[in-house]
C-alpha cells in the first residue's frame, strides 16, 4: 500500500496542522510515514507545500516525485496549479475555490490568473478533481483560518483511506482548546461540501 499526498497553499492557511493530522493518522495505523514541507516566506503569504508519503514498505525520500502524488490538496487555487505536475495520472485533486494574490501581483509586476484560466489549465490535464468553497465556509463559521479543517473533512468524504471518525478524533485531540468546538464543526461542514469539479 502506498499513498502520496501533497498539500499546496500559502502561509496562514494551516497546511502544517492538516499534514500533521494526516501523518498522525497513518502512523497510528502502523504505516511508515515520511513528510516534509517546502516553505517560501510563509508568514507573508508565500507558498507552503507539504509532502506526505505513507507506505507499508520502506520509503527513501520524503519528497513526492513529479507525477507520483495520489492526492493533491489545493488550499489556494494558484498553488494547486503550480503543483499540478506532482499529481499522478490516476490521482485526484481537492481544490479550495479561493485566491490569495501573490506579492508580485500586489506590486503590479505580475497578473494573477482568473478562476476561469486556472480551471481551463486544470481541465487540459484531464485529471479527476473535487471543489469546495472551504475558506468561504470557514468565514461563515466565524474564522477563515478553519479552512484547513474544512479541507480535512472534504478529504475524508472522498478518500476511504482516511477514516472520518479517526481523523475527526485527531482534530479533536490536536486542536487548541479555544478552537476545539469550532474546528469540529468545520470538519463536519467540510465532509458535506466537496463536489466533483
PyMOL commands that place a pseudoatom at each C-alpha (Angstrom):
pseudoatom trace, name=CA, resn=UNK, resi=1, chain=A, elem=C, hetatm=0, pos=[0.000, 0.000, 0.000]
pseudoatom trace, name=CA, resn=UNK, resi=2, chain=A, elem=C, hetatm=0, pos=[1.240, 3.450, -0.899]
pseudoatom trace, name=CA, resn=UNK, resi=3, chain=A, elem=C, hetatm=0, pos=[-0.402, 6.850, -0.510]
pseudoatom trace, name=CA, resn=UNK, resi=4, chain=A, elem=C, hetatm=0, pos=[1.421, 10.026, -1.531]
pseudoatom trace, name=CA, resn=UNK, resi=5, chain=A, elem=C, hetatm=0, pos=[-0.329, 13.246, -0.517]
pseudoatom trace, name=CA, resn=UNK, resi=6, chain=A, elem=C, hetatm=0, pos=[0.631, 16.858, -1.244]
pseudoatom trace, name=CA, resn=UNK, resi=7, chain=A, elem=C, hetatm=0, pos=[-0.974, 19.903, 0.366]
pseudoatom trace, name=CA, resn=UNK, resi=8, chain=A, elem=C, hetatm=0, pos=[-0.285, 23.165, -1.505]
pseudoatom trace, name=CA, resn=UNK, resi=9, chain=A, elem=C, hetatm=0, pos=[-1.245, 26.507, -0.021]
pseudoatom trace, name=CA, resn=UNK, resi=10, chain=A, elem=C, hetatm=0, pos=[0.086, 29.763, 1.363]
pseudoatom trace, name=CA, resn=UNK, resi=11, chain=A, elem=C, hetatm=0, pos=[1.247, 30.821, 4.795]
pseudoatom trace, name=CA, resn=UNK, resi=12, chain=A, elem=C, hetatm=0, pos=[-1.523, 31.233, 7.345]
pseudoatom trace, name=CA, resn=UNK, resi=13, chain=A, elem=C, hetatm=0, pos=[-3.892, 28.618, 5.894]
pseudoatom trace, name=CA, resn=UNK, resi=14, chain=A, elem=C, hetatm=0, pos=[-2.975, 25.872, 8.347]
pseudoatom trace, name=CA, resn=UNK, resi=15, chain=A, elem=C, hetatm=0, pos=[-1.392, 23.434, 5.896]
pseudoatom trace, name=CA, resn=UNK, resi=16, chain=A, elem=C, hetatm=0, pos=[1.053, 22.228, 8.539]
pseudoatom trace, name=CA, resn=UNK, resi=17, chain=A, elem=C, hetatm=0, pos=[-1.717, 21.391, 11.025]
pseudoatom trace, name=CA, resn=UNK, resi=18, chain=A, elem=C, hetatm=0, pos=[-3.576, 19.442, 8.327]
pseudoatom trace, name=CA, resn=UNK, resi=19, chain=A, elem=C, hetatm=0, pos=[-0.480, 17.478, 7.323]
pseudoatom trace, name=CA, resn=UNK, resi=20, chain=A, elem=C, hetatm=0, pos=[0.267, 16.718, 10.982]
pseudoatom trace, name=CA, resn=UNK, resi=21, chain=A, elem=C, hetatm=0, pos=[-3.227, 15.244, 11.430]
pseudoatom trace, name=CA, resn=UNK, resi=22, chain=A, elem=C, hetatm=0, pos=[-2.822, 13.025, 8.346]
pseudoatom trace, name=CA, resn=UNK, resi=23, chain=A, elem=C, hetatm=0, pos=[0.652, 11.858, 9.369]
pseudoatom trace, name=CA, resn=UNK, resi=24, chain=A, elem=C, hetatm=0, pos=[-0.516, 11.065, 12.923]
pseudoatom trace, name=CA, resn=UNK, resi=25, chain=A, elem=C, hetatm=0, pos=[-3.388, 9.030, 11.483]
pseudoatom trace, name=CA, resn=UNK, resi=26, chain=A, elem=C, hetatm=0, pos=[-1.113, 6.978, 9.218]
pseudoatom trace, name=CA, resn=UNK, resi=27, chain=A, elem=C, hetatm=0, pos=[1.476, 6.368, 11.954]
pseudoatom trace, name=CA, resn=UNK, resi=28, chain=A, elem=C, hetatm=0, pos=[-1.292, 5.225, 14.273]
pseudoatom trace, name=CA, resn=UNK, resi=29, chain=A, elem=C, hetatm=0, pos=[-2.204, 2.607, 11.661]
pseudoatom trace, name=CA, resn=UNK, resi=30, chain=A, elem=C, hetatm=0, pos=[1.358, 1.281, 11.693]
pseudoatom trace, name=CA, resn=UNK, resi=31, chain=A, elem=C, hetatm=0, pos=[2.373, 2.622, 8.287]
pseudoatom trace, name=CA, resn=UNK, resi=32, chain=A, elem=C, hetatm=0, pos=[5.771, 4.061, 7.506]
pseudoatom trace, name=CA, resn=UNK, resi=33, chain=A, elem=C, hetatm=0, pos=[5.431, 7.821, 7.107]
pseudoatom trace, name=CA, resn=UNK, resi=34, chain=A, elem=C, hetatm=0, pos=[7.838, 10.439, 5.808]
pseudoatom trace, name=CA, resn=UNK, resi=35, chain=A, elem=C, hetatm=0, pos=[6.899, 14.060, 5.407]
pseudoatom trace, name=CA, resn=UNK, resi=36, chain=A, elem=C, hetatm=0, pos=[8.449, 17.425, 4.780]
pseudoatom trace, name=CA, resn=UNK, resi=37, chain=A, elem=C, hetatm=0, pos=[7.470, 20.977, 3.931]
pseudoatom trace, name=CA, resn=UNK, resi=38, chain=A, elem=C, hetatm=0, pos=[8.858, 23.456, 1.461]
pseudoatom trace, name=CA, resn=UNK, resi=39, chain=A, elem=C, hetatm=0, pos=[8.155, 26.958, 2.690]
pseudoatom trace, name=CA, resn=UNK, resi=40, chain=A, elem=C, hetatm=0, pos=[8.735, 30.262, 0.910]
pseudoatom trace, name=CA, resn=UNK, resi=41, chain=A, elem=C, hetatm=0, pos=[8.213, 33.414, 3.010]
pseudoatom trace, name=CA, resn=UNK, resi=42, chain=A, elem=C, hetatm=0, pos=[5.216, 31.626, 4.511]
pseudoatom trace, name=CA, resn=UNK, resi=43, chain=A, elem=C, hetatm=0, pos=[4.395, 34.287, 7.091]
pseudoatom trace, name=CA, resn=UNK, resi=44, chain=A, elem=C, hetatm=0, pos=[3.913, 36.761, 4.260]
pseudoatom trace, name=CA, resn=UNK, resi=45, chain=A, elem=C, hetatm=0, pos=[1.552, 34.656, 2.205]
pseudoatom trace, name=CA, resn=UNK, resi=46, chain=A, elem=C, hetatm=0, pos=[4.311, 32.717, 0.473]
pseudoatom trace, name=CA, resn=UNK, resi=47, chain=A, elem=C, hetatm=0, pos=[3.975, 29.158, -0.790]
pseudoatom trace, name=CA, resn=UNK, resi=48, chain=A, elem=C, hetatm=0, pos=[3.726, 26.273, 1.670]
pseudoatom trace, name=CA, resn=UNK, resi=49, chain=A, elem=C, hetatm=0, pos=[3.845, 22.771, 0.200]
pseudoatom trace, name=CA, resn=UNK, resi=50, chain=A, elem=C, hetatm=0, pos=[3.589, 19.733, 2.495]
pseudoatom trace, name=CA, resn=UNK, resi=51, chain=A, elem=C, hetatm=0, pos=[4.656, 16.312, 1.213]
pseudoatom trace, name=CA, resn=UNK, resi=52, chain=A, elem=C, hetatm=0, pos=[3.401, 13.151, 2.982]
pseudoatom trace, name=CA, resn=UNK, resi=53, chain=A, elem=C, hetatm=0, pos=[4.477, 9.684, 1.923]
pseudoatom trace, name=CA, resn=UNK, resi=54, chain=A, elem=C, hetatm=0, pos=[2.623, 6.770, 3.520]
pseudoatom trace, name=CA, resn=UNK, resi=55, chain=A, elem=C, hetatm=0, pos=[3.537, 3.144, 2.804]
pseudoatom trace, name=CA, resn=UNK, resi=56, chain=A, elem=C, hetatm=0, pos=[3.625, -0.374, 4.207]
pseudoatom trace, name=CA, resn=UNK, resi=57, chain=A, elem=C, hetatm=0, pos=[7.165, -0.750, 2.809]
pseudoatom trace, name=CA, resn=UNK, resi=58, chain=A, elem=C, hetatm=0, pos=[10.325, 1.367, 3.277]
pseudoatom trace, name=CA, resn=UNK, resi=59, chain=A, elem=C, hetatm=0, pos=[10.288, 4.953, 1.978]
pseudoatom trace, name=CA, resn=UNK, resi=60, chain=A, elem=C, hetatm=0, pos=[13.582, 6.530, 0.970]
pseudoatom trace, name=CA, resn=UNK, resi=61, chain=A, elem=C, hetatm=0, pos=[12.661, 10.150, 0.289]
pseudoatom trace, name=CA, resn=UNK, resi=62, chain=A, elem=C, hetatm=0, pos=[10.158, 12.499, 1.960]
pseudoatom trace, name=CA, resn=UNK, resi=63, chain=A, elem=C, hetatm=0, pos=[9.541, 14.416, -1.274]
pseudoatom trace, name=CA, resn=UNK, resi=64, chain=A, elem=C, hetatm=0, pos=[6.775, 13.212, -3.575]
pseudoatom trace, name=CA, resn=UNK, resi=65, chain=A, elem=C, hetatm=0, pos=[8.260, 12.900, -7.083]
pseudoatom trace, name=CA, resn=UNK, resi=66, chain=A, elem=C, hetatm=0, pos=[6.629, 14.621, -10.045]
pseudoatom trace, name=CA, resn=UNK, resi=67, chain=A, elem=C, hetatm=0, pos=[3.731, 12.550, -11.372]
pseudoatom trace, name=CA, resn=UNK, resi=68, chain=A, elem=C, hetatm=0, pos=[3.542, 10.344, -8.263]
pseudoatom trace, name=CA, resn=UNK, resi=69, chain=A, elem=C, hetatm=0, pos=[1.047, 12.031, -5.917]
pseudoatom trace, name=CA, resn=UNK, resi=70, chain=A, elem=C, hetatm=0, pos=[-2.206, 10.180, -5.319]
pseudoatom trace, name=CA, resn=UNK, resi=71, chain=A, elem=C, hetatm=0, pos=[-3.893, 13.251, -3.818]
pseudoatom trace, name=CA, resn=UNK, resi=72, chain=A, elem=C, hetatm=0, pos=[-3.185, 16.958, -4.277]
pseudoatom trace, name=CA, resn=UNK, resi=73, chain=A, elem=C, hetatm=0, pos=[-4.981, 19.229, -1.833]
pseudoatom trace, name=CA, resn=UNK, resi=74, chain=A, elem=C, hetatm=0, pos=[-5.025, 22.816, -3.077]
pseudoatom trace, name=CA, resn=UNK, resi=75, chain=A, elem=C, hetatm=0, pos=[-5.659, 25.201, -0.213]
pseudoatom trace, name=CA, resn=UNK, resi=76, chain=A, elem=C, hetatm=0, pos=[-5.319, 28.038, -2.736]
pseudoatom trace, name=CA, resn=UNK, resi=77, chain=A, elem=C, hetatm=0, pos=[-6.131, 27.954, -6.455]
pseudoatom trace, name=CA, resn=UNK, resi=78, chain=A, elem=C, hetatm=0, pos=[-2.853, 29.159, -7.983]
pseudoatom trace, name=CA, resn=UNK, resi=79, chain=A, elem=C, hetatm=0, pos=[-0.807, 26.994, -5.609]
pseudoatom trace, name=CA, resn=UNK, resi=80, chain=A, elem=C, hetatm=0, pos=[-2.750, 23.936, -6.765]
pseudoatom trace, name=CA, resn=UNK, resi=81, chain=A, elem=C, hetatm=0, pos=[-1.975, 24.841, -10.376]
pseudoatom trace, name=CA, resn=UNK, resi=82, chain=A, elem=C, hetatm=0, pos=[1.732, 25.364, -9.613]
pseudoatom trace, name=CA, resn=UNK, resi=83, chain=A, elem=C, hetatm=0, pos=[1.949, 21.904, -8.051]
pseudoatom trace, name=CA, resn=UNK, resi=84, chain=A, elem=C, hetatm=0, pos=[-0.283, 20.026, -10.501]
pseudoatom trace, name=CA, resn=UNK, resi=85, chain=A, elem=C, hetatm=0, pos=[2.826, 18.387, -12.031]
pseudoatom trace, name=CA, resn=UNK, resi=86, chain=A, elem=C, hetatm=0, pos=[3.200, 16.350, -8.820]
pseudoatom trace, name=CA, resn=UNK, resi=87, chain=A, elem=C, hetatm=0, pos=[-0.159, 14.634, -9.321]
pseudoatom trace, name=CA, resn=UNK, resi=88, chain=A, elem=C, hetatm=0, pos=[-0.191, 11.181, -10.929]
pseudoatom trace, name=CA, resn=UNK, resi=89, chain=A, elem=C, hetatm=0, pos=[-2.494, 10.340, -13.846]
pseudoatom trace, name=CA, resn=UNK, resi=90, chain=A, elem=C, hetatm=0, pos=[-4.645, 8.133, -11.601]
pseudoatom trace, name=CA, resn=UNK, resi=91, chain=A, elem=C, hetatm=0, pos=[-4.654, 10.640, -8.743]
pseudoatom trace, name=CA, resn=UNK, resi=92, chain=A, elem=C, hetatm=0, pos=[-7.094, 13.421, -7.984]
pseudoatom trace, name=CA, resn=UNK, resi=93, chain=A, elem=C, hetatm=0, pos=[-7.150, 16.900, -6.518]
pseudoatom trace, name=CA, resn=UNK, resi=94, chain=A, elem=C, hetatm=0, pos=[-9.332, 18.729, -3.998]
pseudoatom trace, name=CA, resn=UNK, resi=95, chain=A, elem=C, hetatm=0, pos=[-9.410, 22.471, -4.680]
pseudoatom trace, name=CA, resn=UNK, resi=96, chain=A, elem=C, hetatm=0, pos=[-10.422, 25.208, -2.287]
pseudoatom trace, name=CA, resn=UNK, resi=97, chain=A, elem=C, hetatm=0, pos=[-12.022, 27.827, -4.549]
pseudoatom trace, name=CA, resn=UNK, resi=98, chain=A, elem=C, hetatm=0, pos=[-10.052, 30.694, -3.070]
pseudoatom trace, name=CA, resn=UNK, resi=99, chain=A, elem=C, hetatm=0, pos=[-7.384, 33.051, -4.364]
pseudoatom trace, name=CA, resn=UNK, resi=100, chain=A, elem=C, hetatm=0, pos=[-4.603, 34.845, -2.473]
pseudoatom trace, name=CA, resn=UNK, resi=101, chain=A, elem=C, hetatm=0, pos=[-2.833, 37.481, -4.594]
pseudoatom trace, name=CA, resn=UNK, resi=102, chain=A, elem=C, hetatm=0, pos=[0.923, 36.983, -4.736]
pseudoatom trace, name=CA, resn=UNK, resi=103, chain=A, elem=C, hetatm=0, pos=[3.441, 39.644, -3.730]
pseudoatom trace, name=CA, resn=UNK, resi=104, chain=A, elem=C, hetatm=0, pos=[4.181, 40.221, -7.431]
pseudoatom trace, name=CA, resn=UNK, resi=105, chain=A, elem=C, hetatm=0, pos=[0.515, 40.736, -8.319]
pseudoatom trace, name=CA, resn=UNK, resi=106, chain=A, elem=C, hetatm=0, pos=[0.117, 43.158, -5.399]
pseudoatom trace, name=CA, resn=UNK, resi=107, chain=A, elem=C, hetatm=0, pos=[3.102, 45.130, -6.722]
pseudoatom trace, name=CA, resn=UNK, resi=108, chain=A, elem=C, hetatm=0, pos=[1.673, 45.161, -10.250]
pseudoatom trace, name=CA, resn=UNK, resi=109, chain=A, elem=C, hetatm=0, pos=[4.637, 43.156, -11.608]
pseudoatom trace, name=CA, resn=UNK, resi=110, chain=A, elem=C, hetatm=0, pos=[2.591, 40.087, -12.444]
pseudoatom trace, name=CA, resn=UNK, resi=111, chain=A, elem=C, hetatm=0, pos=[-1.035, 39.222, -13.213]
pseudoatom trace, name=CA, resn=UNK, resi=112, chain=A, elem=C, hetatm=0, pos=[-2.957, 36.709, -11.134]
pseudoatom trace, name=CA, resn=UNK, resi=113, chain=A, elem=C, hetatm=0, pos=[-4.838, 34.219, -13.302]
pseudoatom trace, name=CA, resn=UNK, resi=114, chain=A, elem=C, hetatm=0, pos=[-8.633, 34.244, -13.168]
pseudoatom trace, name=CA, resn=UNK, resi=115, chain=A, elem=C, hetatm=0, pos=[-10.570, 31.245, -11.855]
pseudoatom trace, name=CA, resn=UNK, resi=116, chain=A, elem=C, hetatm=0, pos=[-11.602, 30.562, -15.449]
pseudoatom trace, name=CA, resn=UNK, resi=117, chain=A, elem=C, hetatm=0, pos=[-7.971, 30.463, -16.632]
pseudoatom trace, name=CA, resn=UNK, resi=118, chain=A, elem=C, hetatm=0, pos=[-6.949, 28.232, -13.740]
pseudoatom trace, name=CA, resn=UNK, resi=119, chain=A, elem=C, hetatm=0, pos=[-9.913, 25.929, -14.411]
pseudoatom trace, name=CA, resn=UNK, resi=120, chain=A, elem=C, hetatm=0, pos=[-9.075, 25.684, -18.116]
pseudoatom trace, name=CA, resn=UNK, resi=121, chain=A, elem=C, hetatm=0, pos=[-5.436, 24.826, -17.337]
pseudoatom trace, name=CA, resn=UNK, resi=122, chain=A, elem=C, hetatm=0, pos=[-6.525, 22.084, -14.923]
pseudoatom trace, name=CA, resn=UNK, resi=123, chain=A, elem=C, hetatm=0, pos=[-9.022, 20.659, -17.438]
pseudoatom trace, name=CA, resn=UNK, resi=124, chain=A, elem=C, hetatm=0, pos=[-6.297, 20.354, -20.073]
pseudoatom trace, name=CA, resn=UNK, resi=125, chain=A, elem=C, hetatm=0, pos=[-4.503, 17.875, -17.806]
pseudoatom trace, name=CA, resn=UNK, resi=126, chain=A, elem=C, hetatm=0, pos=[-7.681, 15.739, -17.645]
pseudoatom trace, name=CA, resn=UNK, resi=127, chain=A, elem=C, hetatm=0, pos=[-7.328, 14.674, -14.027]
pseudoatom trace, name=CA, resn=UNK, resi=128, chain=A, elem=C, hetatm=0, pos=[-10.242, 13.959, -11.690]
pseudoatom trace, name=CA, resn=UNK, resi=129, chain=A, elem=C, hetatm=0, pos=[-10.941, 16.543, -9.028]
pseudoatom trace, name=CA, resn=UNK, resi=130, chain=A, elem=C, hetatm=0, pos=[-13.251, 17.983, -6.412]
pseudoatom trace, name=CA, resn=UNK, resi=131, chain=A, elem=C, hetatm=0, pos=[-14.005, 21.574, -5.493]
pseudoatom trace, name=CA, resn=UNK, resi=132, chain=A, elem=C, hetatm=0, pos=[-15.091, 23.195, -2.260]
pseudoatom trace, name=CA, resn=UNK, resi=133, chain=A, elem=C, hetatm=0, pos=[-15.663, 26.750, -1.042]
pseudoatom trace, name=CA, resn=UNK, resi=134, chain=A, elem=C, hetatm=0, pos=[-13.635, 25.990, 2.095]
pseudoatom trace, name=CA, resn=UNK, resi=135, chain=A, elem=C, hetatm=0, pos=[-12.468, 29.492, 3.011]
pseudoatom trace, name=CA, resn=UNK, resi=136, chain=A, elem=C, hetatm=0, pos=[-15.934, 30.920, 2.355]
pseudoatom trace, name=CA, resn=UNK, resi=137, chain=A, elem=C, hetatm=0, pos=[-17.486, 28.259, 4.607]
pseudoatom trace, name=CA, resn=UNK, resi=138, chain=A, elem=C, hetatm=0, pos=[-14.832, 28.848, 7.269]
pseudoatom trace, name=CA, resn=UNK, resi=139, chain=A, elem=C, hetatm=0, pos=[-15.623, 32.573, 7.236]
pseudoatom trace, name=CA, resn=UNK, resi=140, chain=A, elem=C, hetatm=0, pos=[-19.331, 31.743, 7.618]
pseudoatom trace, name=CA, resn=UNK, resi=141, chain=A, elem=C, hetatm=0, pos=[-18.404, 29.736, 10.717]
pseudoatom trace, name=CA, resn=UNK, resi=142, chain=A, elem=C, hetatm=0, pos=[-16.528, 32.728, 12.098]
pseudoatom trace, name=CA, resn=UNK, resi=143, chain=A, elem=C, hetatm=0, pos=[-12.864, 32.179, 11.217]
pseudoatom trace, name=CA, resn=UNK, resi=144, chain=A, elem=C, hetatm=0, pos=[-11.264, 31.798, 7.750]
pseudoatom trace, name=CA, resn=UNK, resi=145, chain=A, elem=C, hetatm=0, pos=[-8.317, 30.049, 9.426]
pseudoatom trace, name=CA, resn=UNK, resi=146, chain=A, elem=C, hetatm=0, pos=[-10.502, 26.945, 9.800]
pseudoatom trace, name=CA, resn=UNK, resi=147, chain=A, elem=C, hetatm=0, pos=[-10.064, 26.372, 6.061]
pseudoatom trace, name=CA, resn=UNK, resi=148, chain=A, elem=C, hetatm=0, pos=[-7.565, 23.597, 6.825]
pseudoatom trace, name=CA, resn=UNK, resi=149, chain=A, elem=C, hetatm=0, pos=[-10.017, 21.623, 8.957]
pseudoatom trace, name=CA, resn=UNK, resi=150, chain=A, elem=C, hetatm=0, pos=[-12.775, 22.022, 6.369]
pseudoatom trace, name=CA, resn=UNK, resi=151, chain=A, elem=C, hetatm=0, pos=[-10.368, 20.622, 3.770]
pseudoatom trace, name=CA, resn=UNK, resi=152, chain=A, elem=C, hetatm=0, pos=[-9.638, 17.645, 6.057]
pseudoatom trace, name=CA, resn=UNK, resi=153, chain=A, elem=C, hetatm=0, pos=[-13.366, 16.941, 6.245]
pseudoatom trace, name=CA, resn=UNK, resi=154, chain=A, elem=C, hetatm=0, pos=[-13.650, 17.185, 2.454]
pseudoatom trace, name=CA, resn=UNK, resi=155, chain=A, elem=C, hetatm=0, pos=[-10.728, 14.773, 2.066]
pseudoatom trace, name=CA, resn=UNK, resi=156, chain=A, elem=C, hetatm=0, pos=[-12.391, 12.206, 4.325]
pseudoatom trace, name=CA, resn=UNK, resi=157, chain=A, elem=C, hetatm=0, pos=[-15.579, 12.424, 2.260]
pseudoatom trace, name=CA, resn=UNK, resi=158, chain=A, elem=C, hetatm=0, pos=[-13.802, 11.383, -0.962]
pseudoatom trace, name=CA, resn=UNK, resi=159, chain=A, elem=C, hetatm=0, pos=[-10.897, 9.213, 0.255]
pseudoatom trace, name=CA, resn=UNK, resi=160, chain=A, elem=C, hetatm=0, pos=[-11.719, 5.947, 2.012]
pseudoatom trace, name=CA, resn=UNK, resi=161, chain=A, elem=C, hetatm=0, pos=[-8.178, 5.502, 3.353]
pseudoatom trace, name=CA, resn=UNK, resi=162, chain=A, elem=C, hetatm=0, pos=[-8.623, 8.450, 5.732]
pseudoatom trace, name=CA, resn=UNK, resi=163, chain=A, elem=C, hetatm=0, pos=[-11.311, 7.268, 8.135]
pseudoatom trace, name=CA, resn=UNK, resi=164, chain=A, elem=C, hetatm=0, pos=[-13.688, 10.092, 9.005]
pseudoatom trace, name=CA, resn=UNK, resi=165, chain=A, elem=C, hetatm=0, pos=[-14.194, 9.221, 12.681]
pseudoatom trace, name=CA, resn=UNK, resi=166, chain=A, elem=C, hetatm=0, pos=[-10.499, 8.662, 13.350]
pseudoatom trace, name=CA, resn=UNK, resi=167, chain=A, elem=C, hetatm=0, pos=[-9.408, 11.852, 11.577]
pseudoatom trace, name=CA, resn=UNK, resi=168, chain=A, elem=C, hetatm=0, pos=[-12.111, 13.789, 13.441]
pseudoatom trace, name=CA, resn=UNK, resi=169, chain=A, elem=C, hetatm=0, pos=[-10.807, 12.380, 16.738]
pseudoatom trace, name=CA, resn=UNK, resi=170, chain=A, elem=C, hetatm=0, pos=[-7.304, 13.542, 15.848]
pseudoatom trace, name=CA, resn=UNK, resi=171, chain=A, elem=C, hetatm=0, pos=[-8.620, 17.023, 15.009]
pseudoatom trace, name=CA, resn=UNK, resi=172, chain=A, elem=C, hetatm=0, pos=[-10.259, 16.988, 18.444]
pseudoatom trace, name=CA, resn=UNK, resi=173, chain=A, elem=C, hetatm=0, pos=[-7.058, 15.849, 20.170]
pseudoatom trace, name=CA, resn=UNK, resi=174, chain=A, elem=C, hetatm=0, pos=[-4.662, 18.183, 18.345]
pseudoatom trace, name=CA, resn=UNK, resi=175, chain=A, elem=C, hetatm=0, pos=[-6.783, 21.364, 18.269]
pseudoatom trace, name=CA, resn=UNK, resi=176, chain=A, elem=C, hetatm=0, pos=[-6.083, 24.116, 20.817]
pseudoatom trace, name=CA, resn=UNK, resi=177, chain=A, elem=C, hetatm=0, pos=[-8.920, 24.164, 23.357]
pseudoatom trace, name=CA, resn=UNK, resi=178, chain=A, elem=C, hetatm=0, pos=[-10.182, 27.595, 22.329]
pseudoatom trace, name=CA, resn=UNK, resi=179, chain=A, elem=C, hetatm=0, pos=[-10.731, 26.362, 18.737]
pseudoatom trace, name=CA, resn=UNK, resi=180, chain=A, elem=C, hetatm=0, pos=[-11.922, 22.850, 19.542]
pseudoatom trace, name=CA, resn=UNK, resi=181, chain=A, elem=C, hetatm=0, pos=[-15.695, 23.103, 19.105]
pseudoatom trace, name=CA, resn=UNK, resi=182, chain=A, elem=C, hetatm=0, pos=[-15.413, 25.319, 16.012]
pseudoatom trace, name=CA, resn=UNK, resi=183, chain=A, elem=C, hetatm=0, pos=[-12.811, 23.010, 14.438]
pseudoatom trace, name=CA, resn=UNK, resi=184, chain=A, elem=C, hetatm=0, pos=[-15.108, 20.029, 14.866]
pseudoatom trace, name=CA, resn=UNK, resi=185, chain=A, elem=C, hetatm=0, pos=[-17.964, 21.998, 13.309]
pseudoatom trace, name=CA, resn=UNK, resi=186, chain=A, elem=C, hetatm=0, pos=[-15.644, 22.974, 10.443]
pseudoatom trace, name=CA, resn=UNK, resi=187, chain=A, elem=C, hetatm=0, pos=[-14.606, 19.358, 9.898]
pseudoatom trace, name=CA, resn=UNK, resi=188, chain=A, elem=C, hetatm=0, pos=[-18.244, 18.227, 9.684]
pseudoatom trace, name=CA, resn=UNK, resi=189, chain=A, elem=C, hetatm=0, pos=[-19.012, 21.091, 7.287]
pseudoatom trace, name=CA, resn=UNK, resi=190, chain=A, elem=C, hetatm=0, pos=[-16.143, 20.075, 5.004]
pseudoatom trace, name=CA, resn=UNK, resi=191, chain=A, elem=C, hetatm=0, pos=[-17.288, 16.467, 4.996]
pseudoatom trace, name=CA, resn=UNK, resi=192, chain=A, elem=C, hetatm=0, pos=[-20.608, 17.572, 3.497]
pseudoatom trace, name=CA, resn=UNK, resi=193, chain=A, elem=C, hetatm=0, pos=[-19.276, 20.107, 0.972]
pseudoatom trace, name=CA, resn=UNK, resi=194, chain=A, elem=C, hetatm=0, pos=[-16.846, 18.555, -1.557]
pseudoatom trace, name=CA, resn=UNK, resi=195, chain=A, elem=C, hetatm=0, pos=[-18.273, 18.308, -5.076]
pseudoatom trace, name=CA, resn=UNK, resi=196, chain=A, elem=C, hetatm=0, pos=[-16.820, 16.819, -8.296]
pseudoatom trace, name=CA, resn=UNK, resi=197, chain=A, elem=C, hetatm=0, pos=[-15.162, 19.537, -10.409]
for i in range(1, 197): cmd.bond("trace and resi %d" % i, "trace and resi %d" % (i + 1))
show_as sticks, trace
zoom trace
